[in-house]
């Protein structure tokens, strides 16, 4: 599973670009990468949107919205 930082790097974005896309200060976004356990649900949605991925894929490593039988 990728970390938030690895997702950012894979998408070719800088911390500043992600902070701008998320509408937060550089330091706020940087702290999210350092300690993703403290990212709120709302912030996770914003990050996922900025990375053009689903929250499930970024934070849970899969698409948990698909039913598995």
Secondary structure, DSSP 8 states (H G I E B T S, - for coil): ---HHHHHHHTT--HHHHHHHHTS-HHHHHHHHHTGGG--HHHHHHHHHHHTS-HHHHHHSS-TTS---
